[in-house]
Amino acid sequence: MDVVVPALGESVAEATVGQWLKQPGDPVKADEPIVSLETDKVAVEVPAPADGVLVEQLAQPGETVAVGAVIARIEPGAAGRAPTLLDATPAPPPTAGAPPAAPPPAATAAPPAVAAPGGAPQPTPTPTAAAPPASTTLAWATPASAVDRSAEPPKSATQPAAHLHPAAARIVEQYGLDPDSIPGDRPITKAQVLAAIEAGVARRKEPPPAPIAAAPLLRPRMEERVRMSRLRQTIARRLKEAQNTAAMLTTFNDVDMSAVIRVREAHQESFMAKHGVRLGFMSFFVKAATLALRDVPQVNAAIEGDEIVFRTYADIGIAVSSPAGLLVPILKDADTLSFAECERRIADFGRRAREGRLTLEELQGGTFTISNGGVFGSLLSTPILNPPQSAVLGMHRIEERPVVRAGQVVVRPMMYLALTYDHRLIDGREAVTFLVRIKEAIEDPLRLLVDL
C-alpha cells in the first residue's frame, strides 16, 4: 500500500521530508505517524493508511516532494521485519588457488606533530574512521605552526642597508646603533657615524619586542552545521522581504497596567469557574486593538499594487513560540469574540504550537499582529511587520516604575508599547493616535465595555 504526500493547504504544492519516525521493517498501525514533512508554514506528520509493516522509504530527509507523490510503501497485515541489506546472503568462501581478498584500508596516518609556540610538539587531531551523520558536519580547529626563522642569515656589513656606506654599516652593526639617530646626508658615511658617537647623539637600537606566545590549545574545538528547516528558511525570507519592501517605522508609548491588574485580581476566580480558562492580559489588548483598528482604519489596511485595501473586519495574528520557530495563528473576526473566547483560542494556539499541530488554515490571513515579548522578559523592542499587514503591536514586560500622578511621584506597574508600521500607508499622526487609543482602553478597561 502506498503512502502519499497529503494535501497541504491552499497554494502549497510541495514539502520537505523532515524525519522518518518509522524505519523499514517496523510494524505500524493505522493513523500512526510515520514521517514528518515541513512546508513553508508548518511541520505536519503523515500517518500510516493501514496496519502492517513499513517495507520501503522512497524519499530521504531533506528531499523535496510534491503533493500526491508516493514516499513509502506498507505491506498490510505483514509481521516481523522486512528484509534489509543486513539480511543478505553472505558471500561464499574463496575457492582454492583464488587470490586472498584485499585487506581493509588502513586508517589514515596521523599528520606530523606541529610545533606549538611553547616549543613542545603538539599532535594534530585527526578525524576518526566513522564519518559524522550527513546532516551534521564536525570540524577540528588546530593551532597554526610556529614559524622558525632561525635559519635566516643575519644582516652583516657585507649586506649594508641602502642608506649606509659599507664602512659605516660595520660600525653601526658592531655597536648596535640606530641609523636614524645619526645626523647628516644620506647615505651615511663612516665619518658621520664617528662624529655622532663623539657628540653623544648616536643612540642604540631598541630590540624588537619579544613575540607573545599563543596559549596552547587545551581541548579540541568543534563546530556543528545543521541545515535550516524549511519553516526557518521561509521565516528568514519573509522577514527580509518585509525590510526590503515596507518603509518601517516604530513609535512608542507606555501604559499603566494598574486597572487591568485590579480587574484580573477581582474576577479571576469567578472567570475561571464560569469559563474554565484564566483571564490573561492578551484578551484586553486584543479587544483594545479591535477598537483602535475601527477608529484608525489605515492600520487595518494593506497595499496591493497601486491600491489600498481597507477591511471592515479584524483578524488578529497572535505571535506564539514553537520548537520550529515563531508562528502567528489568526484570531478570525476578533472584534466579535468575547474575553473568554479570546483566552480559550489563544491558550489553544499556544498548546498546539508547542505540539506542532497548528493547521495551515490557522496560519493564513490576518490584518494586524500582536507580539508579546514580555513573556521572555523583553523591556523594549521594535517588532517587524508580517507582510502584507501594515502594522504590528509589541507588548513587553510589566515593570514597576516611578511616575507622576496629580503632581505626586508614585510607583505603578508600567509596560512599554511599540507599534511598527508601514510609513508608505500610515502617517505618524495615525500611528500615534492608534497607540494612544490602546493606551486609553488599557488604562480604563470600562471603555472596552461601553465601546469608547
C-alpha positions as CSV (number, residue, x, y, z in Angstrom):
1,M,0.0,0.0,0.0
2,D,1.4,3.4,-1.0
3,V,1.9,6.3,1.4
4,V,1.5,9.6,-0.4
5,V,2.1,13.3,0.5
6,P,-1.3,14.6,1.6
7,A,-2.9,17.9,0.6
8,L,-1.1,20.7,2.5
9,G,-3.4,23.6,2.1
10,E,-4.2,26.2,-0.5
11,S,-1.3,27.1,-2.9
12,V,1.1,24.7,-1.1
13,A,2.4,22.2,-3.7
14,E,5.4,20.6,-2.1
15,A,7.1,19.9,1.2
16,T,10.5,18.8,2.5
17,V,10.9,15.4,4.2
18,G,11.9,16.1,7.8
19,Q,12.4,12.9,9.9
20,W,11.3,9.3,9.4
21,L,9.5,8.2,12.6
22,K,9.5,4.5,11.4
23,Q,12.2,2.5,9.6
24,P,11.9,-0.3,7.1
25,G,10.8,-3.4,8.9
26,D,9.0,-1.6,11.7
27,P,5.4,-2.6,12.3
28,V,2.9,0.3,12.1
29,K,-0.7,0.8,13.0
30,A,-3.3,2.7,11.0
31,D,-3.2,6.5,11.7
32,E,0.2,6.1,13.5
33,P,2.6,8.9,12.3
34,I,5.5,7.5,10.2
35,V,7.2,10.6,8.8
36,S,7.2,14.4,9.3
37,L,7.1,16.9,6.5
38,E,8.0,20.6,6.6
39,T,6.2,23.2,4.5
40,D,6.6,26.9,4.2
41,K,4.2,27.3,7.1
42,V,4.3,24.4,9.5
43,A,5.6,20.9,10.1
44,V,3.0,18.1,9.6
45,E,3.1,14.3,10.3
46,V,1.9,11.8,7.8
47,P,0.0,8.8,9.3
48,A,0.0,5.2,8.1
49,P,-3.0,4.4,6.0
50,A,-3.4,0.9,7.4
51,D,-1.9,-1.7,9.8
52,G,1.2,-3.5,8.5
53,V,4.9,-3.2,8.1
54,L,6.9,-0.3,6.5
55,V,8.8,-2.1,3.8
56,E,10.3,0.8,1.8
57,Q,11.2,4.5,2.1
58,L,11.1,6.3,-1.2
59,A,12.3,9.8,-0.1
60,Q,15.1,10.8,2.2
61,P,15.3,13.6,4.9
62,G,15.9,16.9,3.2
63,E,14.4,15.8,-0.1
64,T,11.6,18.0,-1.6
65,V,8.4,16.0,-2.5
66,A,5.3,17.1,-4.3
67,V,1.7,16.7,-3.1
68,G,0.4,13.3,-4.1
69,A,3.9,11.8,-4.5
70,V,4.5,8.2,-3.1
71,I,7.1,8.4,-0.3
72,A,6.8,5.0,1.3
73,R,5.1,1.6,0.9
74,I,3.4,-0.5,3.6
75,E,2.7,-4.2,3.4
76,P,-0.7,-4.6,5.1
77,G,-1.1,-7.4,7.6
78,A,2.6,-8.4,7.5
79,A,4.5,-9.2,10.7
80,G,8.1,-9.1,11.7
81,R,10.8,-7.1,10.0
82,A,11.2,-6.8,6.2
83,P,14.5,-8.0,4.7
84,T,17.3,-5.4,4.7
85,L,20.8,-5.3,3.4
86,L,22.0,-6.8,6.6
87,D,19.9,-9.9,5.9
88,A,21.6,-10.6,2.5
89,T,23.2,-14.0,2.0
90,P,26.9,-13.8,2.9
91,A,29.5,-14.2,0.1
92,P,30.8,-17.8,-0.3
93,P,34.3,-18.6,1.0
94,P,37.1,-18.2,-1.6
95,T,38.0,-21.3,-3.7
96,A,41.4,-22.9,-3.6
97,G,44.0,-21.0,-5.5
98,A,42.0,-17.8,-5.6
99,P,43.9,-14.7,-4.5
100,P,43.1,-13.6,-1.0
101,A,40.7,-10.7,-0.5
102,A,42.3,-7.3,-0.3
103,P,42.8,-6.2,3.4
104,P,40.6,-3.3,4.6
105,P,42.3,0.1,4.0
106,A,44.5,1.1,6.9
107,A,43.4,4.0,9.0
108,T,44.8,7.3,7.8
109,A,48.1,8.0,9.4
110,A,48.1,10.9,11.9
111,P,49.8,14.0,10.5
112,P,53.1,15.0,11.9
113,A,53.2,16.9,15.2
114,V,53.0,20.7,15.0
115,A,55.4,22.9,16.9
116,A,53.4,24.9,19.5
117,P,54.5,28.3,20.5
118,G,55.7,26.9,23.8
119,G,58.3,24.7,22.0
120,A,56.8,21.3,22.7
121,P,55.4,19.4,19.8
122,Q,51.6,19.1,19.8
123,P,49.9,16.3,17.9
124,T,47.4,17.5,15.3
125,P,43.9,16.0,16.0
126,T,42.8,13.5,13.3
127,P,39.3,12.5,12.3
128,T,38.0,9.2,13.4
129,A,37.3,6.3,11.0
130,A,33.5,6.8,11.4
131,A,32.1,9.7,9.4
132,P,29.6,12.0,11.1
133,P,25.9,12.0,10.1
134,A,25.1,13.6,6.8
135,S,23.1,16.3,8.4
136,T,25.9,17.4,10.6
137,T,29.5,18.5,9.9
138,L,32.1,18.4,12.6
139,A,35.3,20.4,12.0
140,W,38.5,20.3,14.1
141,A,40.5,23.6,14.6
142,T,44.3,23.1,15.1
143,P,46.9,25.7,16.2
144,A,48.9,27.2,13.4
145,S,52.5,26.0,13.0
146,A,55.1,28.3,14.7
147,V,57.4,29.9,12.1
148,D,61.1,29.2,12.6
149,R,63.2,32.0,11.3
150,S,66.4,30.9,13.0
151,A,67.8,29.7,9.6
152,E,67.6,33.2,8.1
153,P,71.1,34.7,7.6
154,P,71.8,37.8,9.7
155,K,72.5,41.0,8.1
156,S,76.1,42.0,8.1
157,A,78.5,44.6,6.8
158,T,78.7,42.7,3.5
159,Q,75.0,43.4,3.2
160,P,74.7,47.1,4.1
161,A,71.4,49.0,4.1
162,A,70.9,51.2,1.1
163,H,71.4,54.4,3.2
164,L,74.7,53.3,4.8
165,H,78.2,53.1,3.3
166,P,79.8,49.7,4.0
167,A,82.3,51.0,6.5
168,A,79.5,53.0,8.3
169,A,77.3,49.8,8.3
170,R,80.0,47.8,10.0
171,I,80.3,50.3,12.9
172,V,76.5,50.7,13.2
173,E,76.2,46.9,13.4
174,Q,79.1,46.5,15.8
175,Y,77.7,49.0,18.3
176,G,74.1,48.3,17.6
177,L,73.3,51.9,16.7
178,D,70.1,53.3,15.4
179,P,70.9,54.8,11.9
180,D,68.0,57.3,12.3
181,S,69.8,58.9,15.2
182,I,72.9,59.8,13.1
183,P,72.5,63.3,11.5
184,G,73.8,64.3,8.1
185,D,73.2,63.5,4.4
186,R,72.4,60.0,3.2
187,P,73.9,57.6,2.6
188,I,75.7,57.8,5.9
189,T,79.5,57.7,5.9
190,K,82.0,56.3,8.5
191,A,83.0,59.9,9.4
192,Q,79.3,60.8,10.2
193,V,79.0,57.7,12.5
194,L,82.2,58.5,14.4
195,A,81.2,62.2,14.7
196,A,77.7,61.2,16.1
197,I,79.3,58.8,18.6
198,E,81.8,61.5,19.8
199,A,79.0,64.1,20.0
200,G,76.9,61.7,22.1
201,V,73.9,61.9,19.8
202,A,74.1,58.3,18.4
203,R,71.5,56.1,20.1
204,R,71.5,52.3,20.4
205,K,68.7,50.5,18.5
206,E,66.0,49.2,20.8
207,P,65.5,45.5,20.4
208,P,62.1,44.4,18.9
209,P,59.5,43.3,21.5
210,A,59.5,39.6,22.2
211,P,56.7,37.8,20.4
212,I,53.8,36.8,22.7
213,A,53.4,33.0,22.7
214,A,49.9,31.8,21.8
215,A,48.1,29.9,24.6
216,P,48.3,26.2,24.0
217,L,45.0,24.6,22.8
218,L,43.7,22.6,25.8
219,R,40.9,20.7,24.0
220,P,39.6,20.1,20.6
221,R,37.3,22.9,19.2
222,M,34.3,21.7,17.2
223,E,31.7,23.3,15.0
224,E,28.4,21.8,14.1
225,R,26.5,22.6,10.9
226,V,22.8,21.9,10.8
227,R,20.6,22.6,7.7
228,M,17.9,25.2,8.3
229,S,14.4,23.8,8.3
230,R,12.0,24.7,5.5
231,L,10.0,26.7,8.0
232,R,13.0,28.7,9.3
233,Q,14.1,29.4,5.7
234,T,10.7,30.8,5.0
235,I,10.6,32.9,8.1
236,A,14.0,34.4,7.3
237,R,13.0,35.1,3.7
238,R,9.7,36.8,4.7
239,L,11.3,39.0,7.3
240,K,14.0,40.1,4.9
241,E,11.3,40.8,2.3
242,A,9.5,43.0,4.8
243,Q,12.6,45.0,5.4
244,N,13.2,45.4,1.6
245,T,9.6,46.3,0.8
246,A,8.0,48.3,3.6
247,A,9.1,51.7,4.9
248,M,9.0,50.5,8.5
249,L,9.0,53.0,11.4
250,T,8.3,52.4,15.1
251,T,6.5,54.7,17.6
252,F,6.5,54.0,21.3
253,N,4.3,54.7,24.4
254,D,3.9,53.3,27.8
255,V,0.8,52.1,29.6
256,D,-0.2,51.9,33.3
257,M,-1.4,48.3,33.9
258,S,-2.9,49.1,37.3
259,A,-6.5,49.0,36.2
260,V,-6.2,45.7,34.3
261,I,-4.4,44.1,37.1
262,R,-7.1,45.1,39.6
263,V,-9.8,43.7,37.2
264,R,-7.9,40.3,36.9
265,E,-7.4,40.0,40.7
266,A,-11.0,40.8,41.5
267,H,-12.6,38.5,38.9
268,Q,-10.0,35.8,38.2
269,E,-11.6,33.1,40.4
270,S,-15.2,33.6,39.1
271,F,-13.9,33.9,35.5
272,M,-12.1,30.5,35.8
273,A,-15.2,28.9,37.4
274,K,-17.5,30.1,34.6
275,H,-15.3,29.8,31.5
276,G,-12.7,27.2,32.5
277,V,-9.8,29.4,31.4
278,R,-7.6,32.0,33.1
279,L,-8.2,35.7,32.4
280,G,-4.9,36.9,30.9
281,F,-3.6,40.2,29.6
282,M,-3.7,39.3,26.0
283,S,-7.5,39.4,25.7
284,F,-7.5,43.0,26.9
285,F,-5.0,44.0,24.2
286,V,-6.9,42.1,21.5
287,K,-10.2,43.9,22.4
288,A,-8.3,47.3,22.7
289,A,-6.7,46.7,19.3
290,T,-10.1,45.9,17.6
291,L,-11.5,49.2,18.9
292,A,-8.4,51.1,17.7
293,L,-8.5,49.5,14.3
294,R,-12.0,50.7,13.9
295,D,-11.0,54.3,14.8
296,V,-7.9,54.3,12.6
297,P,-8.8,52.1,9.6
298,Q,-5.4,52.7,7.8
299,V,-3.7,50.5,10.4
300,N,-6.1,47.6,9.3
301,A,-5.5,48.2,5.6
302,A,-2.9,46.8,3.2
303,I,-1.2,47.9,0.0
304,E,-1.9,45.8,-3.1
305,G,-0.1,47.1,-6.2
306,D,-1.2,50.8,-6.5
307,E,-4.4,50.3,-4.4
308,I,-5.2,50.4,-0.7
309,V,-7.4,47.6,0.6
310,F,-9.5,48.6,3.6
311,R,-11.0,45.9,5.7
312,T,-14.3,46.0,7.8
313,Y,-13.2,43.0,9.8
314,A,-10.3,42.4,12.3
315,D,-8.4,39.2,12.0
316,I,-5.7,39.5,14.7
317,G,-2.5,37.4,14.5
318,I,-1.1,36.3,17.8
319,A,2.6,35.5,17.8
320,V,3.4,32.3,19.6
321,S,6.6,30.4,20.2
322,S,7.1,26.8,19.0
323,P,10.1,24.4,18.6
324,A,10.1,25.2,14.9
325,G,10.2,29.0,15.4
326,L,7.8,31.9,15.8
327,L,4.3,31.2,14.4
328,V,1.4,33.6,14.0
329,P,-2.0,31.8,14.2
330,I,-5.0,34.1,13.4
331,L,-7.9,35.0,15.6
332,K,-10.6,35.4,12.9
333,D,-13.2,38.1,13.5
334,A,-11.6,39.1,16.8
335,D,-13.8,42.1,17.1
336,T,-16.8,39.7,17.6
337,L,-15.2,37.5,20.2
338,S,-15.8,37.7,24.0
339,F,-12.9,37.9,26.5
340,A,-13.4,34.2,27.4
341,E,-13.4,33.1,23.7
342,C,-10.2,35.1,23.1
343,E,-8.5,33.5,26.1
344,R,-9.6,30.0,25.1
345,R,-8.4,30.3,21.5
346,I,-5.1,31.9,22.5
347,A,-4.4,29.2,25.0
348,D,-5.2,26.5,22.4
349,F,-2.9,28.2,19.8
350,G,0.0,28.1,22.3
351,R,-0.6,24.5,23.3
352,R,-0.9,23.2,19.7
353,A,2.1,25.3,18.5
354,R,4.3,23.5,21.0
355,E,2.9,20.2,19.8
356,G,3.3,21.1,16.1
357,R,-0.4,20.7,15.4
358,L,-1.4,24.1,14.1
359,T,-3.0,23.8,10.7
360,L,-2.1,25.8,7.6
361,E,-5.5,27.5,7.5
362,E,-5.0,28.8,11.0
363,L,-1.7,30.5,9.9
364,Q,-3.1,32.2,6.8
365,G,-4.5,35.7,6.5
366,G,-4.5,38.3,9.3
367,T,-4.9,42.1,9.2
368,F,-2.9,43.0,12.3
369,T,-0.5,41.2,14.6
370,I,0.2,41.4,18.4
371,S,3.5,40.1,19.7
372,N,4.2,39.8,23.4
373,G,8.0,39.8,24.0
374,G,7.3,40.4,27.7
375,V,6.8,36.7,28.3
376,F,10.5,36.3,27.6
377,G,11.5,39.3,29.7
378,S,11.8,41.9,27.0
379,L,11.7,45.5,28.2
380,L,11.6,47.2,24.8
381,S,11.8,46.1,21.2
382,T,11.0,47.2,17.6
383,P,8.7,44.4,16.2
384,I,8.9,43.7,12.5
385,L,6.0,43.6,10.1
386,N,4.3,40.4,9.0
387,P,3.5,41.2,5.3
388,P,1.1,42.0,3.8
389,Q,0.0,43.5,7.1
390,S,0.7,47.2,7.7
391,A,1.3,47.3,11.4
392,V,2.3,45.1,14.4
393,L,1.9,45.9,18.1
394,G,4.7,44.8,20.5
395,M,3.9,44.2,24.2
396,H,6.7,44.0,26.8
397,R,7.3,43.0,30.4
398,I,5.4,44.8,33.2
399,E,7.8,46.7,35.5
400,E,7.2,48.9,38.5
401,R,8.5,52.4,37.8
402,P,8.0,55.8,39.4
403,V,5.6,58.0,37.5
404,V,3.9,61.4,38.3
405,R,0.1,61.3,39.0
406,A,-1.7,64.5,40.1
407,G,1.7,66.1,40.9
408,Q,2.8,63.2,43.1
409,V,5.5,60.6,42.3
410,V,4.0,57.2,42.7
411,V,5.1,53.7,41.7
412,R,3.0,52.0,39.1
413,P,3.2,48.7,37.1
414,M,4.2,50.1,33.6
415,M,4.6,48.4,30.2
416,Y,6.2,49.9,27.1
417,L,4.2,49.5,23.9
418,A,5.8,49.6,20.4
419,L,3.9,50.0,17.1
420,T,5.8,49.3,14.0
421,Y,4.0,50.4,10.9
422,D,4.4,50.8,7.1
423,H,5.0,54.5,6.5
424,R,4.0,54.1,2.9
425,L,0.4,53.8,4.1
426,I,0.3,55.0,7.7
427,D,1.4,58.5,8.7
428,G,2.9,59.3,12.0
429,R,-0.4,61.0,13.2
430,E,-2.4,57.8,12.5
431,A,0.2,55.6,14.2
432,V,0.4,57.7,17.3
433,T,-3.4,58.0,17.5
434,F,-3.8,54.3,17.2
435,L,-1.3,53.6,20.1
436,V,-2.9,56.3,22.3
437,R,-6.3,54.6,21.7
438,I,-4.9,51.3,23.0
439,K,-3.3,53.1,26.0
440,E,-6.6,54.7,26.9
441,A,-8.5,51.4,26.7
442,I,-6.0,49.5,28.8
443,E,-5.8,52.2,31.5
444,D,-9.6,52.5,31.6
445,P,-11.0,49.0,30.8
446,L,-14.6,50.3,31.1
447,R,-14.0,51.8,27.6
448,L,-14.0,48.2,26.3
449,L,-17.4,47.6,27.7
450,V,-19.1,50.8,26.6
451,D,-17.4,50.9,23.2
452,L,-15.4,54.1,23.6
